[in-house]
Amino acid sequence: MTPVSVVSAKPWWQSRTLIANLIAAALLAAEAQFALLQPYLPGNVYAWFAVALPVVNAALRIITTSPLAFRQPGV
């Protein structure tokens, strides 16, 4: 038999992918509500975000090695 390695799940708040997505969502929501940056940025910034976010997600997904736990085991 081959040995089985057990990878323990990390808490969801330690996920770099979730943190990156939450930051992006918060920044986009704040910008949509307050329009603080829009006068200073060119019109294609949102298009760059639309391209960059999936690339960042893919990169973070590639380096992720452990599953997420949304609650503690035994709870």
N, C-alpha and C positions, 0 to 999 in steps of 0.2 A: 504494500500500500504506500501511496505517496503521502507525505505529511501535509496536513491542512493548516494553513495559517489563518488565524482569526484576527480580523482587523476590528478594533473597537470603534464604535460610532462616536463622532465628536458632536458637541452641542451645536445647534443650528447657528448660534450667534458667532461662532468661530469660523464660519464659512466665508472665504474671501469672495466667492461668486455672489452670494446673497448680499454681502456688504456692498460690493461694487454696484449691484443692481439697485439696492436701496438708496445709495448716494445719488446715482444717476436719476432715479425717479424723483427724489426730493428736489434735486437741482432743476430738473425740467418742470416740475410742478410749481416751484417758486418762481421760475422765470415766466411761466405762463400767467401766473397770478399778478406779479408785480412788474414785469417787463423792465427790470433793472439793467440787464446787459444788452438787450436788443438794440438800443441806439448806438452802441459801441462795437457791435459785431457785424460782420458781413452777413448777407442773407442766406448763405449756404452752410452756416454753422449747424443747423439742425440736421441737414443732410449728412454732415460729417459725424454727428452723434449717432445717426441712424446706421451708419456703416461701422463706426468704432465700437459701439456697445456689443454687437454680436461677435466681433473679433476678440474683444476683451473676455467675453463669456466663454468663447471657445478655448482661449489660452488658459483661463483659470480652470476650466473643466479638464483640460489635458493634464495639468499638474496636480489635480485633486486625486488623492489616493484613498481617502477614507469616506465611508458613508456618513450621512447626517442623522442625528437623533433629535426628534422634536419633543421628546419627553424622556425623563430619566428611566432607565430600566427598573422594572419592579414597581412603578408608580401607576 
